[in-house]
Amino acid sequence: VPQIQLTLSAKVQQAALEALGSYKGTVAVYNYKTGQLLCSVTAPTFDPDNKPEDLENDPAYKDAYFNKFTQFTYTPGSIFKVVTLGAAIQELQDLQSMEFSCSGSYTLGVDTVTCTGIHGKQKIQDAFRHSCNCAFAQLCEAWGAEAIPKGVEQIQITQSMTVDGVQTAKGN
């Protein structure tokens, strides 16, 4: 007889839901050592035993029927910095000696990248710690647009994997 062990933590779930407050979104927390999923909440939410009468038409409940963690896709944002850095570490011999400058914004072609702060001159370790958009834009510019997909491919994020017998979708 197969056994199922639930790893979700009611305390972590409640804390995440409270942290979301009135925001729409999702929070997931997992133990990276064991792969156990500790939290998976999505907002807006509702109690199915006490369903609001205006659930279908109230914009506050838009997408309330969907689990945003498992059913939505998101723009990579800062999480992609982990991918970029992982690939850059493998590809760029001089990465540790590179210096980046953050004044709060950085013009890249016709686009302007903004940052959450002004971090000044920094090495890659500090840029990663600050999640500095300006530094990562400069890294990508110096590395070259054609090198980034190659680096990403090398760390296999765009390939399907099997995890505990479950086939994952390819990343993109």
Sequence and secondary structure as in RCSB ss.txt:
>XXXX:A:sequence
VPQIQLTLSAKVQQAALEALGSYKGTVAVYNYKTGQLLCSVTAPTFDPDNKPEDLENDPAYKDAYFNKFTQFTYT
PGSIFKVVTLGAAIQELQDLQSMEFSCSGSYTLGVDTVTCTGIHGKQKIQDAFRHSCNCAFAQLCEAWGAEAIPK
GVEQIQITQSMTVDGVQTAKGN
>XXXX:A:secstr
         HHHHHHHHHHHTT  EEEEEE TTT  EEEEEEES   GGG  TTTTT GGGTTTTS HHHH    
 TTHHHHHHHHHHHHH TTGGG  EEESSEEEETTEEEE SS  EEE HHHHHHHT HHHHHHHHHHH TTHHHH
HHHHTTTTS  EETTEE     
